C-alpha cells in the first residue's frame, strides 16, 4: 500500500500545488488502515460521502 505522501505527490501532478497541500487529506483517508490493513480500508472514506466529510 502506498504512503500518503505518494498519494499527495500524485495529486500535485493532477491538480497542481505542493504535496503539503494534500498531505493532511491523504493521511485522513488512510487512517482506516489501522483497522483494516488490507484493501477493505478503502470502503470507508474514498468515495462520495468521504469527500463530503473531508470538506
Phi, psi and omega per residue, in radians:
X1 nan 2.468 -3.079
X2 -1.334 2.688 3.107
X3 -1.408 2.581 3.127
X4 -0.938 -0.533 3.113
X5 -1.113 -0.668 3.103
X6 -1.105 -0.706 3.102
X7 -1.155 -0.682 3.112
X8 -1.119 -0.718 3.104
X9 -1.122 -0.636 3.085
X10 -1.143 -0.700 3.102
X11 -1.120 -0.616 3.093
X12 -1.091 -0.770 3.130
X13 -1.113 -0.598 -3.078
X14 -1.470 -0.705 -2.998
X15 -2.036 -0.199 -3.105
X16 1.557 3.103 -3.141
X17 1.700 -2.702 3.141
X18 -2.093 2.675 3.120
X19 -0.979 -0.607 -3.126
X20 -1.104 -0.440 3.119
X21 -1.141 -0.500 -3.041
X22 -1.905 -0.207 -2.989
X23 -1.070 -0.757 -3.129
X24 -1.088 -0.681 3.135
X25 -1.151 -0.793 -3.125
X26 -1.205 -0.577 3.043
X27 -1.115 -0.732 3.132
X28 -1.103 -0.766 3.101
X29 -1.034 -0.664 -3.046
X30 -1.537 -0.001 3.090
X31 -1.007 -0.562 -3.094
X32 -1.160 -0.231 3.086
X33 -1.108 -0.399 3.120
X34 -1.170 -0.464 -3.108
X35 -1.727 -0.628 3.128
X36 -2.232 1.624 -3.061
X37 -1.358 0.413 3.067
X38 -2.297 -2.822 -3.042
X39 -1.123 -0.313 -3.081
X40 -1.128 -0.390 -3.132
X41 -1.088 -0.421 -3.126
X42 -1.218 -0.246 3.124
X43 -1.353 -0.207 -3.041
X44 -1.537 -0.775 -3.057
X45 -2.109 -0.716 -3.019
X46 -1.292 1.153 3.049
X47 -2.634 -3.036 -3.030
X48 -1.033 -0.791 3.132
X49 -1.158 -0.640 3.107
X50 -1.112 -0.677 3.085
X51 -1.123 -0.716 3.098
X52 -1.060 -0.791 3.117
X53 -1.098 -0.649 -3.134
X54 -1.150 -0.584 3.134
X55 -1.164 nan nan
